[in-house]
Amino acid sequence: MRELRVFELEEPGQPVSLRAGYGQSVKVMEGRVWVTVEGCVADFWLQPGEVFALAEGERFWLSGEGGPARFTLAATSAPLSLRRLAGLLRVLAHRWGEWKTDAFGECPRLGVR
């Protein structure tokens, strides 16, 4: 599955900072977009129709030149990995602990003999 989000940079020269997720790319739809990637010595100018692929976790800045610039930010779903599986197991363990505490740990004991 692929997620597409459309953005419009209304103020020319006003940069927007984002952090890339897994499989993200920028595709210019209208105007000219300036891309700066943290740690990269070169900047990139993209014309309508051009696509710029981003590495996961990268911080980048986008700004338009001249009039408004529109672009899409596309992302593909990440494959199931051990890191994601470990995160899911941590969440489930935490929820199991909450369930146990809520059901038994906080209930007052009745003095039935």
Gaussian input, Z-matrix of N, CA and C with variables (Angstrom, degrees):
# hf/3-21g

backbone

0 1
 N
 C     1     B1
 C     2     B2     1     A1
 N     3     B3     2     A2     1     D1
 C     4     B4     3     A3     2     D2
 C     5     B5     4     A4     3     D3
 N     6     B6     5     A5     4     D4
 C     7     B7     6     A6     5     D5
 C     8     B8     7     A7     6     D6
 N     9     B9     8     A8     7     D7
 C    10    B10     9     A9     8     D8
 C    11    B11    10    A10     9     D9
 N    12    B12    11    A11    10    D10
 C    13    B13    12    A12    11    D11
 C    14    B14    13    A13    12    D12
 N    15    B15    14    A14    13    D13
 C    16    B16    15    A15    14    D14
 C    17    B17    16    A16    15    D15
 N    18    B18    17    A17    16    D16
 C    19    B19    18    A18    17    D17
 C    20    B20    19    A19    18    D18
 N    21    B21    20    A20    19    D19
 C    22    B22    21    A21    20    D20
 C    23    B23    22    A22    21    D21
 N    24    B24    23    A23    22    D22
 C    25    B25    24    A24    23    D23
 C    26    B26    25    A25    24    D24
 N    27    B27    26    A26    25    D25
 C    28    B28    27    A27    26    D26
 C    29    B29    28    A28    27    D27
 N    30    B30    29    A29    28    D28
 C    31    B31    30    A30    29    D29
 C    32    B32    31    A31    30    D30
 N    33    B33    32    A32    31    D31
 C    34    B34    33    A33    32    D32
 C    35    B35    34    A34    33    D33
 N    36    B36    35    A35    34    D34
 C    37    B37    36    A36    35    D35
 C    38    B38    37    A37    36    D36
 N    39    B39    38    A38    37    D37
 C    40    B40    39    A39    38    D38
 C    41    B41    40    A40    39    D39
 N    42    B42    41    A41    40    D40
 C    43    B43    42    A42    41    D41
 C    44    B44    43    A43    42    D42
 N    45    B45    44    A44    43    D43
 C    46    B46    45    A45    44    D44
 C    47    B47    46    A46    45    D45
 N    48    B48    47    A47    46    D46
 C    49    B49    48    A48    47    D47
 C    50    B50    49    A49    48    D48
 N    51    B51    50    A50    49    D49
 C    52    B52    51    A51    50    D50
 C    53    B53    52    A52    51    D51
 N    54    B54    53    A53    52    D52
 C    55    B55    54    A54    53    D53
 C    56    B56    55    A55    54    D54
 N    57    B57    56    A56    55    D55
 C    58    B58    57    A57    56    D56
 C    59    B59    58    A58    57    D57
 N    60    B60    59    A59    58    D58
 C    61    B61    60    A60    59    D59
 C    62    B62    61    A61    60    D60
 N    63    B63    62    A62    61    D61
 C    64    B64    63    A63    62    D62
 C    65    B65    64    A64    63    D63
 N    66    B66    65    A65    64    D64
 C    67    B67    66    A66    65    D65
 C    68    B68    67    A67    66    D66
 N    69    B69    68    A68    67    D67
 C    70    B70    69    A69    68    D68
 C    71    B71    70    A70    69    D69
 N    72    B72    71    A71    70    D70
 C    73    B73    72    A72    71    D71
 C    74    B74    73    A73    72    D72
 N    75    B75    74    A74    73    D73
 C    76    B76    75    A75    74    D74
 C    77    B77    76    A76    75    D75
 N    78    B78    77    A77    76    D76
 C    79    B79    78    A78    77    D77
 C    80    B80    79    A79    78    D78
 N    81    B81    80    A80    79    D79
 C    82    B82    81    A81    80    D80
 C    83    B83    82    A82    81    D81
 N    84    B84    83    A83    82    D82
 C    85    B85    84    A84    83    D83
 C    86    B86    85    A85    84    D84
 N    87    B87    86    A86    85    D85
 C    88    B88    87    A87    86    D86
 C    89    B89    88    A88    87    D87
 N    90    B90    89    A89    88    D88
 C    91    B91    90    A90    89    D89
 C    92    B92    91    A91    90    D90
 N    93    B93    92    A92    91    D91
 C    94    B94    93    A93    92    D92
 C    95    B95    94    A94    93    D93
 N    96    B96    95    A95    94    D94
 C    97    B97    96    A96    95    D95
 C    98    B98    97    A97    96    D96
 N    99    B99    98    A98    97    D97
 C   100   B100    99    A99    98    D98
 C   101   B101   100   A100    99    D99
 N   102   B102   101   A101   100   D100
 C   103   B103   102   A102   101   D101
 C   104   B104   103   A103   102   D102
 N   105   B105   104   A104   103   D103
 C   106   B106   105   A105   104   D104
 C   107   B107   106   A106   105   D105
 N   108   B108   107   A107   106   D106
 C   109   B109   108   A108   107   D107
 C   110   B110   109   A109   108   D108
 N   111   B111   110   A110   109   D109
 C   112   B112   111   A111   110   D110
 C   113   B113   112   A112   111   D111
 N   114   B114   113   A113   112   D112
 C   115   B115   114   A114   113   D113
 C   116   B116   115   A115   114   D114
 N   117   B117   116   A116   115   D115
 C   118   B118   117   A117   116   D116
 C   119   B119   118   A118   117   D117
 N   120   B120   119   A119   118   D118
 C   121   B121   120   A120   119   D119
 C   122   B122   121   A121   120   D120
 N   123   B123   122   A122   121   D121
 C   124   B124   123   A123   122   D122
 C   125   B125   124   A124   123   D123
 N   126   B126   125   A125   124   D124
 C   127   B127   126   A126   125   D125
 C   128   B128   127   A127   126   D126
 N   129   B129   128   A128   127   D127
 C   130   B130   129   A129   128   D128
 C   131   B131   130   A130   129   D129
 N   132   B132   131   A131   130   D130
 C   133   B133   132   A132   131   D131
 C   134   B134   133   A133   132   D132
 N   135   B135   134   A134   133   D133
 C   136   B136   135   A135   134   D134
 C   137   B137   136   A136   135   D135
 N   138   B138   137   A137   136   D136
 C   139   B139   138   A138   137   D137
 C   140   B140   139   A139   138   D138
 N   141   B141   140   A140   139   D139
 C   142   B142   141   A141   140   D140
 C   143   B143   142   A142   141   D141
 N   144   B144   143   A143   142   D142
 C   145   B145   144   A144   143   D143
 C   146   B146   145   A145   144   D144
 N   147   B147   146   A146   145   D145
 C   148   B148   147   A147   146   D146
 C   149   B149   148   A148   147   D147
 N   150   B150   149   A149   148   D148
 C   151   B151   150   A150   149   D149
 C   152   B152   151   A151   150   D150
 N   153   B153   152   A152   151   D151
 C   154   B154   153   A153   152   D152
 C   155   B155   154   A154   153   D153
 N   156   B156   155   A155   154   D154
 C   157   B157   156   A156   155   D155
 C   158   B158   157   A157   156   D156
 N   159   B159   158   A158   157   D157
 C   160   B160   159   A159   158   D158
 C   161   B161   160   A160   159   D159
 N   162   B162   161   A161   160   D160
 C   163   B163   162   A162   161   D161
 C   164   B164   163   A163   162   D162
 N   165   B165   164   A164   163   D163
 C   166   B166   165   A165   164   D164
 C   167   B167   166   A166   165   D165
 N   168   B168   167   A167   166   D166
 C   169   B169   168   A168   167   D167
 C   170   B170   169   A169   168   D168
 N   171   B171   170   A170   169   D169
 C   172   B172   171   A171   170   D170
 C   173   B173   172   A172   171   D171
 N   174   B174   173   A173   172   D172
 C   175   B175   174   A174   173   D173
 C   176   B176   175   A175   174   D174
 N   177   B177   176   A176   175   D175
 C   178   B178   177   A177   176   D176
 C   179   B179   178   A178   177   D177
 N   180   B180   179   A179   178   D178
 C   181   B181   180   A180   179   D179
 C   182   B182   181   A181   180   D180
 N   183   B183   182   A182   181   D181
 C   184   B184   183   A183   182   D182
 C   185   B185   184   A184   183   D183
 N   186   B186   185   A185   184   D184
 C   187   B187   186   A186   185   D185
 C   188   B188   187   A187   186   D186
 N   189   B189   188   A188   187   D187
 C   190   B190   189   A189   188   D188
 C   191   B191   190   A190   189   D189
 N   192   B192   191   A191   190   D190
 C   193   B193   192   A192   191   D191
 C   194   B194   193   A193   192   D192
 N   195   B195   194   A194   193   D193
 C   196   B196   195   A195   194   D194
 C   197   B197   196   A196   195   D195
 N   198   B198   197   A197   196   D196
 C   199   B199   198   A198   197   D197
 C   200   B200   199   A199   198   D198
 N   201   B201   200   A200   199   D199
 C   202   B202   201   A201   200   D200
 C   203   B203   202   A202   201   D201
 N   204   B204   203   A203   202   D202
 C   205   B205   204   A204   203   D203
 C   206   B206   205   A205   204   D204
 N   207   B207   206   A206   205   D205
 C   208   B208   207   A207   206   D206
 C   209   B209   208   A208   207   D207
 N   210   B210   209   A209   208   D208
 C   211   B211   210   A210   209   D209
 C   212   B212   211   A211   210   D210
 N   213   B213   212   A212   211   D211
 C   214   B214   213   A213   212   D212
 C   215   B215   214   A214   213   D213
 N   216   B216   215   A215   214   D214
 C   217   B217   216   A216   215   D215
 C   218   B218   217   A217   216   D216
 N   219   B219   218   A218   217   D217
 C   220   B220   219   A219   218   D218
 C   221   B221   220   A220   219   D219
 N   222   B222   221   A221   220   D220
 C   223   B223   222   A222   221   D221
 C   224   B224   223   A223   222   D222
 N   225   B225   224   A224   223   D223
 C   226   B226   225   A225   224   D224
 C   227   B227   226   A226   225   D225
 N   228   B228   227   A227   226   D226
 C   229   B229   228   A228   227   D227
 C   230   B230   229   A229   228   D228
 N   231   B231   230   A230   229   D229
 C   232   B232   231   A231   230   D230
 C   233   B233   232   A232   231   D231
 N   234   B234   233   A233   232   D232
 C   235   B235   234   A234   233   D233
 C   236   B236   235   A235   234   D234
 N   237   B237   236   A236   235   D235
 C   238   B238   237   A237   236   D236
 C   239   B239   238   A238   237   D237
 N   240   B240   239   A239   238   D238
 C   241   B241   240   A240   239   D239
 C   242   B242   241   A241   240   D240
 N   243   B243   242   A242   241   D241
 C   244   B244   243   A243   242   D242
 C   245   B245   244   A244   243   D243
 N   246   B246   245   A245   244   D244
 C   247   B247   246   A246   245   D245
 C   248   B248   247   A247   246   D246
 N   249   B249   248   A248   247   D247
 C   250   B250   249   A249   248   D248
 C   251   B251   250   A250   249   D249
 N   252   B252   251   A251   250   D250
 C   253   B253   252   A252   251   D251
 C   254   B254   253   A253   252   D252
 N   255   B255   254   A254   253   D253
 C   256   B256   255   A255   254   D254
 C   257   B257   256   A256   255   D255
 N   258   B258   257   A257   256   D256
 C   259   B259   258   A258   257   D257
 C   260   B260   259   A259   258   D258
 N   261   B261   260   A260   259   D259
 C   262   B262   261   A261   260   D260
 C   263   B263   262   A262   261   D261
 N   264   B264   263   A263   262   D262
 C   265   B265   264   A264   263   D263
 C   266   B266   265   A265   264   D264
 N   267   B267   266   A266   265   D265
 C   268   B268   267   A267   266   D266
 C   269   B269   268   A268   267   D267
 N   270   B270   269   A269   268   D268
 C   271   B271   270   A270   269   D269
 C   272   B272   271   A271   270   D270
 N   273   B273   272   A272   271   D271
 C   274   B274   273   A273   272   D272
 C   275   B275   274   A274   273   D273
 N   276   B276   275   A275   274   D274
 C   277   B277   276   A276   275   D275
 C   278   B278   277   A277   276   D276
 N   279   B279   278   A278   277   D277
 C   280   B280   279   A279   278   D278
 C   281   B281   280   A280   279   D279
 N   282   B282   281   A281   280   D280
 C   283   B283   282   A282   281   D281
 C   284   B284   283   A283   282   D282
 N   285   B285   284   A284   283   D283
 C   286   B286   285   A285   284   D284
 C   287   B287   286   A286   285   D285
 N   288   B288   287   A287   286   D286
 C   289   B289   288   A288   287   D287
 C   290   B290   289   A289   288   D288
 N   291   B291   290   A290   289   D289
 C   292   B292   291   A291   290   D290
 C   293   B293   292   A292   291   D291
 N   294   B294   293   A293   292   D292
 C   295   B295   294   A294   293   D293
 C   296   B296   295   A295   294   D294
 N   297   B297   296   A296   295   D295
 C   298   B298   297   A297   296   D296
 C   299   B299   298   A298   297   D297
 N   300   B300   299   A299   298   D298
 C   301   B301   300   A300   299   D299
 C   302   B302   301   A301   300   D300
 N   303   B303   302   A302   301   D301
 C   304   B304   303   A303   302   D302
 C   305   B305   304   A304   303   D303
 N   306   B306   305   A305   304   D304
 C   307   B307   306   A306   305   D305
 C   308   B308   307   A307   306   D306
 N   309   B309   308   A308   307   D307
 C   310   B310   309   A309   308   D308
 C   311   B311   310   A310   309   D309
 N   312   B312   311   A311   310   D310
 C   313   B313   312   A312   311   D311
 C   314   B314   313   A313   312   D312
 N   315   B315   314   A314   313   D313
 C   316   B316   315   A315   314   D314
 C   317   B317   316   A316   315   D315
 N   318   B318   317   A317   316   D316
 C   319   B319   318   A318   317   D317
 C   320   B320   319   A319   318   D318
 N   321   B321   320   A320   319   D319
 C   322   B322   321   A321   320   D320
 C   323   B323   322   A322   321   D321
 N   324   B324   323   A323   322   D322
 C   325   B325   324   A324   323   D323
 C   326   B326   325   A325   324   D324
 N   327   B327   326   A326   325   D325
 C   328   B328   327   A327   326   D326
 C   329   B329   328   A328   327   D327
 N   330   B330   329   A329   328   D328
 C   331   B331   330   A330   329   D329
 C   332   B332   331   A331   330   D330
 N   333   B333   332   A332   331   D331
 C   334   B334   333   A333   332   D332
 C   335   B335   334   A334   333   D333
 N   336   B336   335   A335   334   D334
 C   337   B337   336   A336   335   D335
 C   338   B338   337   A337   336   D336

   B1=1.4419
   B2=1.5245
   B3=1.3331
   B4=1.4500
   B5=1.5251
   B6=1.3196
   B7=1.4578
   B8=1.5274
   B9=1.3326
   B10=1.4619
   B11=1.5191
   B12=1.3201
   B13=1.4602
   B14=1.5179
   B15=1.3214
   B16=1.4603
   B17=1.5228
   B18=1.3444
   B19=1.4604
   B20=1.5178
   B21=1.3132
   B22=1.4591
   B23=1.5240
   B24=1.3205
   B25=1.4562
   B26=1.5224
   B27=1.3279
   B28=1.4571
   B29=1.5192
   B30=1.3336
   B31=1.4568
   B32=1.5231
   B33=1.3289
   B34=1.4642
   B35=1.5294
   B36=1.3247
   B37=1.4613
   B38=1.5131
   B39=1.3190
   B40=1.4684
   B41=1.5299
   B42=1.3575
   B43=1.4659
   B44=1.5273
   B45=1.3216
   B46=1.4595
   B47=1.5220
   B48=1.3259
   B49=1.4624
   B50=1.5240
   B51=1.3186
   B52=1.4671
   B53=1.5191
   B54=1.3307
   B55=1.4643
   B56=1.5203
   B57=1.3265
   B58=1.4654
   B59=1.5245
   B60=1.3133
   B61=1.4538
   B62=1.5202
   B63=1.3062
   B64=1.4587
   B65=1.5310
   B66=1.3200
   B67=1.4537
   B68=1.5168
   B69=1.3324
   B70=1.4590
   B71=1.5228
   B72=1.3278
   B73=1.4589
   B74=1.5261
   B75=1.3234
   B76=1.4600
   B77=1.5201
   B78=1.3322
   B79=1.4607
   B80=1.5178
   B81=1.3259
   B82=1.4620
   B83=1.5180
   B84=1.3388
   B85=1.4553
   B86=1.5327
   B87=1.3419
   B88=1.4601
   B89=1.5272
   B90=1.3178
   B91=1.4594
   B92=1.5170
   B93=1.3018
   B94=1.4635
   B95=1.5215
   B96=1.3365
   B97=1.4643
   B98=1.5272
   B99=1.3135
   B100=1.4646
   B101=1.5205
   B102=1.3356
   B103=1.4658
   B104=1.5172
   B105=1.3224
   B106=1.4546
   B107=1.5249
   B108=1.3268
   B109=1.4615
   B110=1.5245
   B111=1.3333
   B112=1.4610
   B113=1.5243
   B114=1.3257
   B115=1.4603
   B116=1.5144
   B117=1.3192
   B118=1.4631
   B119=1.5314
   B120=1.3270
   B121=1.4610
   B122=1.5255
   B123=1.3119
   B124=1.4690
   B125=1.5260
   B126=1.3215
   B127=1.4691
   B128=1.5205
   B129=1.3286
   B130=1.4611
   B131=1.5216
   B132=1.3239
   B133=1.4578
   B134=1.5206
   B135=1.3204
   B136=1.4549
   B137=1.5232
   B138=1.3176
   B139=1.4571
   B140=1.5332
   B141=1.3319
   B142=1.4671
   B143=1.5309
   B144=1.3341
   B145=1.4576
   B146=1.5196
   B147=1.3361
   B148=1.4619
   B149=1.5295
   B150=1.3341
   B151=1.4633
   B152=1.5186
   B153=1.3345
   B154=1.4608
   B155=1.5222
   B156=1.3443
   B157=1.4720
   B158=1.5297
   B159=1.3319
   B160=1.4607
   B161=1.5221
   B162=1.3149
   B163=1.4662
   B164=1.5311
   B165=1.3143
   B166=1.4646
   B167=1.5267
   B168=1.3305
   B169=1.4587
   B170=1.5161
   B171=1.3149
   B172=1.4573
   B173=1.5246
   B174=1.3424
   B175=1.4671
   B176=1.5139
   B177=1.3420
   B178=1.4535
   B179=1.5230
   B180=1.3379
   B181=1.4517
   B182=1.5184
   B183=1.3300
   B184=1.4585
   B185=1.5211
   B186=1.3113
   B187=1.4570
   B188=1.5186
   B189=1.3176
   B190=1.4595
   B191=1.5151
   B192=1.3222
   B193=1.4622
   B194=1.5256
   B195=1.3154
   B196=1.4610
   B197=1.5135
   B198=1.3095
   B199=1.4621
   B200=1.5122
   B201=1.3273
   B202=1.4652
   B203=1.5341
   B204=1.3028
   B205=1.4698
   B206=1.5189
   B207=1.3311
   B208=1.4674
   B209=1.5164
   B210=1.3359
   B211=1.4634
   B212=1.5156
   B213=1.3225
   B214=1.4599
   B215=1.5184
   B216=1.2982
   B217=1.4572
   B218=1.5198
   B219=1.3210
   B220=1.4642
   B221=1.5213
   B222=1.3137
   B223=1.4682
   B224=1.5225
   B225=1.3126
   B226=1.4598
   B227=1.5219
   B228=1.2996
   B229=1.4601
   B230=1.5200
   B231=1.3065
   B232=1.4569
   B233=1.5282
   B234=1.3281
   B235=1.4653
   B236=1.5275
   B237=1.3124
   B238=1.4524
   B239=1.5203
   B240=1.2860
   B241=1.4572
   B242=1.5246
   B243=1.3071
   B244=1.4637
   B245=1.5171
   B246=1.3432
   B247=1.4584
   B248=1.5241
   B249=1.3285
   B250=1.4592
   B251=1.5294
   B252=1.3237
   B253=1.4559
   B254=1.5278
   B255=1.3284
   B256=1.4646
   B257=1.5252
   B258=1.3399
   B259=1.4624
   B260=1.5185
   B261=1.3227
   B262=1.4617
   B263=1.5293
   B264=1.3207
   B265=1.4715
   B266=1.5296
   B267=1.3457
   B268=1.4655
   B269=1.5266
   B270=1.3293
   B271=1.4633
   B272=1.5218
   B273=1.3235
   B274=1.4607
   B275=1.5265
   B276=1.3305
   B277=1.4608
   B278=1.5231
   B279=1.3310
   B280=1.4666
   B281=1.5255
   B282=1.3320
   B283=1.4664
   B284=1.5216
   B285=1.3258
   B286=1.4604
   B287=1.5265
   B288=1.3324
   B289=1.4678
   B290=1.5160
   B291=1.3406
   B292=1.4613
   B293=1.5235
   B294=1.3218
   B295=1.4553
   B296=1.5224
   B297=1.3347
   B298=1.4549
   B299=1.5168
   B300=1.3261
   B301=1.4639
   B302=1.5144
   B303=1.3366
   B304=1.4605
   B305=1.5255
   B306=1.3143
   B307=1.4600
   B308=1.5201
   B309=1.3371
   B310=1.4569
   B311=1.5283
   B312=1.3066
   B313=1.4615
   B314=1.5110
   B315=1.3115
   B316=1.4578
   B317=1.5217
   B318=1.3278
   B319=1.4636
   B320=1.5204
   B321=1.3531
   B322=1.4692
   B323=1.5248
   B324=1.3244
   B325=1.4757
   B326=1.5420
   B327=1.3018
   B328=1.4508
   B329=1.5231
   B330=1.2917
   B331=1.4629
   B332=1.5161
   B333=1.3401
   B334=1.4649
   B335=1.5097
   B336=1.3628
   B337=1.4631
   B338=1.4802
   A1=107.96
   A2=116.19
   A3=122.55
   A4=108.46
   A5=116.42
   A6=121.99
   A7=108.69
   A8=116.60
   A9=122.16
   A10=109.49
   A11=115.72
   A12=121.66
   A13=107.56
   A14=116.60
   A15=121.47
   A16=108.58
   A17=116.27
   A18=122.83
   A19=109.76
   A20=115.26
   A21=120.65
   A22=108.29
   A23=115.84
   A24=122.26
   A25=106.86
   A26=116.73
   A27=120.93
   A28=113.35
   A29=116.98
   A30=120.69
   A31=110.09
   A32=118.35
   A33=120.72
   A34=111.02
   A35=115.77
   A36=121.14
   A37=114.73
   A38=119.18
   A39=122.81
   A40=108.63
   A41=118.87
   A42=120.24
   A43=113.44
   A44=114.42
   A45=123.49
   A46=106.59
   A47=117.07
   A48=121.91
   A49=110.62
   A50=116.29
   A51=122.64
   A52=109.57
   A53=116.68
   A54=122.05
   A55=107.19
   A56=115.85
   A57=121.48
   A58=111.39
   A59=114.42
   A60=121.76
   A61=109.26
   A62=116.05
   A63=121.08
   A64=110.14
   A65=117.02
   A66=122.36
   A67=115.37
   A68=118.47
   A69=120.32
   A70=111.71
   A71=114.12
   A72=121.03
   A73=109.05
   A74=115.22
   A75=123.03
   A76=107.60
   A77=117.43
   A78=122.09
   A79=108.28
   A80=115.94
   A81=121.14
   A82=109.68
   A83=115.63
   A84=121.66
   A85=111.39
   A86=115.69
   A87=119.97
   A88=109.04
   A89=117.46
   A90=121.80
   A91=111.27
   A92=114.77
   A93=121.71
   A94=108.49
   A95=117.73
   A96=122.52
   A97=109.58
   A98=114.58
   A99=122.83
   A100=107.71
   A101=117.92
   A102=123.89
   A103=109.17
   A104=116.58
   A105=123.02
   A106=107.14
   A107=116.86
   A108=121.92
   A109=108.22
   A110=116.38
   A111=121.58
   A112=110.52
   A113=116.01
   A114=121.12
   A115=114.24
   A116=118.55
   A117=122.26
   A118=108.01
   A119=117.23
   A120=120.47
   A121=112.73
   A122=118.78
   A123=122.28
   A124=110.57
   A125=115.79
   A126=122.37
   A127=107.79
   A128=115.91
   A129=120.44
   A130=109.57
   A131=116.74
   A132=123.57
   A133=107.66
   A134=116.10
   A135=121.13
   A136=110.33
   A137=115.54
   A138=123.74
   A139=108.74
   A140=118.80
   A141=120.61
   A142=111.81
   A143=115.46
   A144=121.82
   A145=114.02
   A146=118.35
   A147=120.65
   A148=110.93
   A149=115.16
   A150=122.21
   A151=109.01
   A152=116.41
   A153=122.40
   A154=107.89
   A155=117.34
   A156=122.12
   A157=109.58
   A158=115.91
   A159=122.50
   A160=110.28
   A161=115.96
   A162=120.96
   A163=108.90
   A164=116.74
   A165=121.86
   A166=110.53
   A167=115.84
   A168=121.95
   A169=114.61
   A170=118.20
   A171=122.25
   A172=110.92
   A173=116.91
   A174=120.69
   A175=106.92
   A176=115.70
   A177=119.82
   A178=109.91
   A179=115.21
   A180=122.67
   A181=108.54
   A182=116.27
   A183=122.70
   A184=108.68
   A185=116.12
   A186=120.39
   A187=108.41
   A188=115.01
   A189=120.59
   A190=110.98
   A191=115.91
   A192=121.50
   A193=108.10
   A194=116.83
   A195=120.57
   A196=111.03
   A197=117.01
   A198=122.19
   A199=112.02
   A200=116.19
   A201=120.01
   A202=111.66
   A203=115.46
   A204=121.35
   A205=108.29
   A206=116.53
   A207=121.63
   A208=108.74
   A209=114.96
   A210=120.15
   A211=109.37
   A212=115.20
   A213=120.36
   A214=108.21
   A215=115.32
   A216=122.73
   A217=105.15
   A218=116.26
   A219=121.72
   A220=109.68
   A221=116.13
   A222=121.64
   A223=109.11
   A224=115.92
   A225=121.17
   A226=108.27
   A227=116.57
   A228=121.05
   A229=110.02
   A230=115.14
   A231=120.55
   A232=109.68
   A233=117.20
   A234=119.06
   A235=109.76
   A236=115.61
   A237=119.74
   A238=108.52
   A239=116.44
   A240=120.64
   A241=108.73
   A242=116.24
   A243=120.38
   A244=111.01
   A245=117.18
   A246=120.69
   A247=110.58
   A248=117.00
   A249=120.09
   A250=110.78
   A251=116.62
   A252=120.47
   A253=110.57
   A254=116.94
   A255=120.66
   A256=110.48
   A257=117.18
   A258=120.69
   A259=111.65
   A260=116.40
   A261=120.99
   A262=110.72
   A263=117.33
   A264=120.84
   A265=111.46
   A266=117.72
   A267=120.77
   A268=110.87
   A269=116.97
   A270=121.09
   A271=110.24
   A272=116.88
   A273=120.21
   A274=111.66
   A275=117.32
   A276=120.45
   A277=110.71
   A278=116.55
   A279=120.80
   A280=110.29
   A281=116.84
   A282=120.31
   A283=111.55
   A284=117.09
   A285=120.66
   A286=109.80
   A287=116.54
   A288=120.63
   A289=111.78
   A290=117.99
   A291=121.39
   A292=110.80
   A293=116.41
   A294=120.54
   A295=110.23
   A296=116.73
   A297=120.39
   A298=110.59
   A299=117.60
   A300=121.24
   A301=110.84
   A302=117.07
   A303=120.09
   A304=111.66
   A305=117.13
   A306=119.84
   A307=112.80
   A308=117.85
   A309=118.75
   A310=114.31
   A311=117.49
   A312=120.40
   A313=114.39
   A314=119.80
   A315=122.78
   A316=113.50
   A317=117.99
   A318=120.36
   A319=110.06
   A320=116.88
   A321=117.76
   A322=110.57
   A323=115.20
   A324=120.93
   A325=108.61
   A326=114.63
   A327=119.95
   A328=108.99
   A329=115.50
   A330=120.39
   A331=111.88
   A332=118.20
   A333=122.08
   A334=108.54
   A335=115.92
   A336=119.27
   A337=111.30
   D1=149.47
   D2=-177.93
   D3=-129.36
   D4=132.04
   D5=178.56
   D6=-103.93
   D7=132.97
   D8=178.10
   D9=-120.88
   D10=131.47
   D11=174.48
   D12=-125.00
   D13=135.53
   D14=-179.75
   D15=-105.43
   D16=131.09
   D17=179.62
   D18=-124.21
   D19=152.83
   D20=174.72
   D21=-129.46
   D22=125.29
   D23=176.47
   D24=-91.54
   D25=106.21
   D26=-173.55
   D27=-81.49
   D28=-36.17
   D29=-177.04
   D30=-100.34
   D31=113.00
   D32=179.35
   D33=-60.98
   D34=138.67
   D35=177.78
   D36=79.99
   D37=-5.05
   D38=178.89
   D39=-92.05
   D40=103.56
   D41=-175.59
   D42=-73.60
   D43=151.78
   D44=176.14
   D45=-120.52
   D46=130.86
   D47=-178.46
   D48=-100.07
   D49=134.55
   D50=179.03
   D51=-139.56
   D52=162.74
   D53=172.87
   D54=-119.28
   D55=130.43
   D56=-175.19
   D57=-74.25
   D58=140.23
   D59=172.55
   D60=-96.48
   D61=-173.47
   D62=-178.90
   D63=-64.57
   D64=130.17
   D65=173.14
   D66=64.31
   D67=30.36
   D68=-178.65
   D69=-88.96
   D70=149.77
   D71=175.15
   D72=-148.01
   D73=154.77
   D74=178.05
   D75=-108.09
   D76=130.54
   D77=175.41
   D78=-126.29
   D79=122.96
   D80=-178.16
   D81=-79.24
   D82=130.69
   D83=178.67
   D84=-101.85
   D85=-35.82
   D86=-176.02
   D87=-153.95
   D88=142.58
   D89=179.31
   D90=81.34
   D91=-167.07
   D92=-179.92
   D93=-121.22
   D94=130.98
   D95=-174.90
   D96=-117.01
   D97=133.43
   D98=178.20
   D99=-100.83
   D100=125.94
   D101=-178.30
   D102=-115.67
   D103=127.62
   D104=174.35
   D105=-121.37
   D106=127.95
   D107=-179.81
   D108=-110.49
   D109=131.76
   D110=-179.48
   D111=-57.03
   D112=129.80
   D113=178.10
   D114=85.59
   D115=-3.90
   D116=179.79
   D117=-101.29
   D118=130.26
   D119=-176.61
   D120=-74.58
   D121=-23.62
   D122=-178.44
   D123=-100.16
   D124=147.64
   D125=171.21
   D126=-102.44
   D127=162.24
   D128=-176.02
   D129=-127.27
   D130=134.61
   D131=174.32
   D132=-107.41
   D133=124.17
   D134=-178.25
   D135=-111.94
   D136=136.38
   D137=176.81
   D138=-98.20
   D139=164.53
   D140=176.75
   D141=-53.57
   D142=133.13
   D143=-179.30
   D144=94.42
   D145=-17.91
   D146=-179.46
   D147=-80.98
   D148=147.28
   D149=-177.63
   D150=-120.87
   D151=139.28
   D152=178.52
   D153=-124.82
   D154=116.07
   D155=-179.80
   D156=-84.02
   D157=142.18
   D158=-177.71
   D159=-117.76
   D160=147.94
   D161=175.93
   D162=-86.54
   D163=144.18
   D164=-178.74
   D165=-58.04
   D166=132.42
   D167=177.68
   D168=87.33
   D169=-8.03
   D170=-179.67
   D171=-69.12
   D172=136.40
   D173=172.16
   D174=-91.77
   D175=134.59
   D176=-179.85
   D177=-142.92
   D178=158.96
   D179=179.93
   D180=-122.95
   D181=141.45
   D182=178.09
   D183=-125.70
   D184=141.38
   D185=171.66
   D186=-150.03
   D187=158.22
   D188=-179.43
   D189=-101.61
   D190=162.45
   D191=177.60
   D192=-120.46
   D193=136.00
   D194=179.69
   D195=75.87
   D196=-120.59
   D197=-179.41
   D198=-80.77
   D199=-168.23
   D200=179.65
   D201=-62.13
   D202=145.77
   D203=177.76
   D204=-122.38
   D205=135.82
   D206=177.90
   D207=-116.95
   D208=141.58
   D209=178.22
   D210=-149.06
   D211=159.67
   D212=173.73
   D213=-107.67
   D214=145.63
   D215=173.25
   D216=-113.77
   D217=108.83
   D218=-176.29
   D219=-104.04
   D220=143.68
   D221=178.21
   D222=-137.91
   D223=138.35
   D224=174.21
   D225=-100.36
   D226=152.54
   D227=179.76
   D228=-67.12
   D229=139.40
   D230=179.17
   D231=-76.27
   D232=141.58
   D233=175.47
   D234=-70.11
   D235=154.51
   D236=177.59
   D237=-65.12
   D238=125.21
   D239=-179.16
   D240=-125.49
   D241=170.41
   D242=178.32
   D243=-62.97
   D244=-35.58
   D245=179.59
   D246=-63.84
   D247=-43.87
   D248=178.63
   D249=-68.01
   D250=-38.48
   D251=178.60
   D252=-63.53
   D253=-42.03
   D254=178.22
   D255=-62.90
   D256=-40.34
   D257=177.79
   D258=-63.05
   D259=-41.80
   D260=178.13
   D261=-62.96
   D262=-42.11
   D263=178.70
   D264=-64.03
   D265=-37.52
   D266=176.99
   D267=-63.40
   D268=-43.13
   D269=179.29
   D270=-63.47
   D271=-45.04
   D272=179.63
   D273=-63.51
   D274=-40.75
   D275=178.57
   D276=-64.01
   D277=-40.36
   D278=178.47
   D279=-64.00
   D280=-44.95
   D281=179.18
   D282=-64.57
   D283=-37.84
   D284=177.80
   D285=-62.77
   D286=-41.77
   D287=177.78
   D288=-63.01
   D289=-40.92
   D290=177.20
   D291=-64.88
   D292=-42.00
   D293=-179.06
   D294=-62.52
   D295=-45.26
   D296=179.73
   D297=-62.11
   D298=-44.46
   D299=-178.63
   D300=-65.72
   D301=-45.30
   D302=-178.78
   D303=-64.24
   D304=-38.19
   D305=-174.76
   D306=-79.46
   D307=-37.10
   D308=-172.21
   D309=-122.41
   D310=-35.93
   D311=-172.15
   D312=-71.72
   D313=-31.57
   D314=-174.56
   D315=-100.76
   D316=-3.49
   D317=-177.73
   D318=-78.76
   D319=134.51
   D320=175.81
   D321=-70.65
   D322=143.95
   D323=179.54
   D324=-85.42
   D325=137.39
   D326=176.93
   D327=-87.96
   D328=141.33
   D329=-178.64
   D330=-87.90
   D331=56.28
   D332=-179.20
   D333=-83.67
   D334=132.47
   D335=179.12
   D336=-117.19

